[in-house]
Amino acid sequence: MVHDALLLFAIVLGVNLLPAFGPPTWSIIVVYGLHSKLPVPGLVVTSAIAAALGRFALAHGFRLLRGHIPKKMERNVIAAGDVLKRKRRSTWLALGLFALSPVPSAQLFEAAGLAGLRLVHFTLAFFAGRLVSYSLYAGTAKGIENTTLGDTFKHAITSPLGIALQVGMIALLVVFANVDWQKHFGTHEDKKA
């Protein structure tokens, strides 16, 4: 059983380190759960920890990239981070809803890393949301009982809807980095002047 948990952890961590086009973690949980002896709570907790650590590392990777993007984009993402830090209540509500949704989260963490947001709180909110959503998915696993892990990966990479959603999320990340957030929302320094 420990072997099953470690293998699941490695798979989920690896998938959540991908910046795009990875299969959804919930599908891995469901398929893995059907083909292993790991109990549902073990599946959920192991997957949530691995997903949170993977996204945390992904965000840190993008934080390191911030100095290597064009200066205009860098100013934009820093300004976006300032706006989000000022509007904490709205940010946490949006993050909570996003963490519970099945929408890909890679680009959200990439944007958080680029914007310089506090990643520990961000990741903890993601982890809590994933505990809830993964519990729901693991509990309804019987719907795809005859699916293999390979089928799940293949579907994630070849599904037109999945591809469109990933491309759309990447496009939103590019838009995020190109919006002049300071112009639209100002910064603390602007309001003091």
C-alpha positions in Angstrom: 0.0 0.0 0.0 2.9 2.4 0.7 4.2 1.6 -2.8 0.8 2.5 -4.2 0.8 5.8 -2.3 4.4 6.7 -3.4 3.7 5.9 -7.0 0.5 8.0 -6.9 2.4 10.8 -5.3 5.1 10.8 -8.0 2.5 10.7 -10.8 0.4 13.5 -9.4 3.5 15.6 -8.5 4.9 15.2 -12.0 1.6 16.1 -13.7 1.2 19.2 -11.5 4.7 20.4 -12.4 3.6 20.6 -16.1 2.9 24.2 -17.2 0.1 22.9 -19.6 -1.4 19.9 -21.2 -1.3 17.5 -18.3 -4.2 15.2 -17.6 -6.5 16.5 -14.8 -5.5 15.2 -11.4 -9.0 14.1 -10.6 -8.9 11.6 -13.5 -5.7 10.1 -12.2 -7.2 9.8 -8.8 -10.3 8.0 -10.1 -8.4 5.6 -12.4 -5.6 4.9 -9.9 -8.2 4.3 -7.2 -10.0 1.7 -9.3 -6.8 -0.2 -10.0 -5.0 0.0 -6.6 -5.7 -1.1 -3.0 -5.2 2.5 -1.7 -8.3 3.6 0.3 -10.2 6.7 -0.8 -8.8 8.9 2.1 -5.3 7.9 1.2 -5.9 8.7 -2.5 -7.4 12.1 -1.7 -4.7 13.2 0.8 -1.8 11.9 -1.2 -3.1 13.5 -4.4 -3.9 16.8 -2.7 -0.4 17.1 -1.1 1.3 16.1 -4.4 -0.8 18.5 -6.5 -0.2 21.4 -4.1 3.5 20.8 -4.0 3.7 20.5 -7.7 1.8 23.7 -8.3 3.9 25.5 -5.6 7.1 24.4 -7.4 5.6 25.5 -10.8 4.8 28.9 -9.4 8.3 29.3 -8.0 9.7 28.3 -11.4 7.7 31.1 -13.0 8.7 33.5 -10.3 12.3 32.8 -11.3 11.4 33.5 -15.0 10.0 36.9 -14.2 13.4 38.6 -14.6 13.7 37.0 -18.1 10.5 38.3 -19.6 10.2 41.7 -21.4 10.3 44.6 -19.0 6.8 45.8 -20.0 5.4 42.4 -19.1 7.3 42.3 -15.9 5.9 45.7 -14.9 2.4 44.5 -15.7 2.6 41.3 -13.7 4.1 43.1 -10.7 1.3 45.7 -10.9 -1.3 42.9 -11.1 0.3 41.4 -8.0 -0.1 44.7 -6.2 -3.8 44.9 -7.2 -4.4 41.4 -5.9 -2.6 42.1 -2.7 -4.7 45.2 -2.1 -8.0 43.3 -2.9 -7.3 40.3 -0.6 -10.9 39.4 0.3 -11.9 39.3 -3.4 -8.7 37.4 -4.3 -9.3 34.7 -1.6 -12.9 34.3 -2.7 -11.9 33.9 -6.3 -9.1 31.5 -5.4 -11.5 29.4 -3.3 -14.0 29.0 -6.1 -11.2 28.3 -8.6 -9.7 25.7 -6.3 -13.0 23.8 -6.2 -13.5 24.0 -9.9 -12.3 21.4 -12.5 -10.6 24.3 -14.5 -6.9 23.8 -15.1 -4.9 25.5 -12.4 -1.4 25.5 -13.9 -1.8 29.0 -15.5 -3.2 30.4 -12.2 -0.1 29.3 -10.4 2.1 30.6 -13.2 0.4 34.0 -13.0 0.8 34.0 -9.2 4.5 33.2 -9.5 5.0 35.9 -12.1 3.0 38.4 -10.0 5.1 37.7 -6.9 2.1 36.7 -4.8 2.6 34.9 -1.4 2.6 31.4 -2.6 2.3 29.6 0.8 -1.2 31.0 1.5 -2.2 30.6 -2.1 -1.1 26.9 -2.1 -2.8 26.2 1.2 -6.1 27.5 -0.2 -5.5 25.4 -3.3 -4.8 22.3 -1.1 -8.0 22.8 0.9 -10.1 23.2 -2.2 -8.5 20.1 -3.7 -9.2 18.0 -0.6 -12.9 18.8 -1.2 -13.0 18.3 -5.0 -10.8 15.2 -5.0 -13.0 13.6 -2.3 -16.0 14.2 -4.6 -14.2 12.7 -7.6 -12.8 9.7 -5.7 -16.3 9.0 -4.3 -17.8 8.8 -7.8 -15.1 6.7 -9.4 -17.4 3.9 -10.6 -18.4 5.8 -13.7 -15.1 5.1 -15.4 -14.3 1.7 -13.9 -12.9 0.2 -17.2 -10.6 3.1 -18.0 -6.8 2.7 -17.7 -4.3 5.3 -16.6 -2.9 5.3 -20.2 -6.4 6.0 -21.6 -6.7 8.9 -19.2 -3.3 10.4 -20.3 -4.2 9.8 -24.0 -7.6 11.5 -23.6 -6.1 14.5 -21.9 -3.6 15.1 -24.7 -6.0 14.3 -27.6 -9.3 15.7 -26.4 -10.3 18.7 -28.6 -12.1 20.3 -25.6 -9.1 19.6 -23.3 -6.7 21.1 -25.9 -9.0 24.1 -26.4 -9.2 24.7 -22.7 -5.4 24.5 -22.2 -4.8 26.8 -25.2 -7.4 29.2 -23.8 -5.8 29.2 -20.4 -2.4 29.9 -21.9 -3.9 32.7 -23.9 -5.3 34.2 -20.7 -1.9 34.0 -19.1 -0.4 35.9 -22.0 -3.2 38.5 -21.7 -2.6 38.7 -18.0 1.0 39.5 -18.6 0.2 42.1 -21.3 -2.5 44.1 -19.5 -1.3 47.4 -18.0 -2.7 46.8 -14.5 -1.2 49.9 -13.1 -3.1 52.0 -15.6 -6.4 50.3 -14.8 -6.2 50.0 -11.1 -3.3 52.2 -10.0 -0.9 51.3 -7.2 -0.5 52.5 -3.6 2.1 55.0 -4.8 -0.4 56.5 -7.3 -3.1 57.0 -4.7 -0.7 58.7 -2.3 0.4 61.2 -4.9 
